[in-house]
Amino acid sequence: MFQLIWIIIVGAVLGVLAKMLLPGKQAIPFWLTVICGMAGALLGNLLASWIGVRHTSGIDWIRHLLQLVGALVVVGAGASFWPQAKSRS
């Protein structure tokens, strides 16, 4: 249970950071920002595992940077697809 809450918090932080760093306005709701941040964290973790830097001694700065890059990609994609998905309903 605690792990799920932690995943949601990390997703929210990464999603909001990604929205702040991306140029322009991302007109996506907060819940989608959190989901995109969670997906970006997962993507960053997978990439960190793939290149062998997921678990290092000390703070995993490279993994965290990859998570942020993943969140930037997923939030950017979500922001571009959200108006189209919203107009269909």
Secondary structure, DSSP 8 states (H G I E B T S, - for coil): -HHHHHHHHHHHHHHHHHHHHSSS-----HHHHHHHHHHHHHHHHHHHHHHT-SS-SS--HHHHHHHHHHHHHHHHHHHHHHHHHHHH-
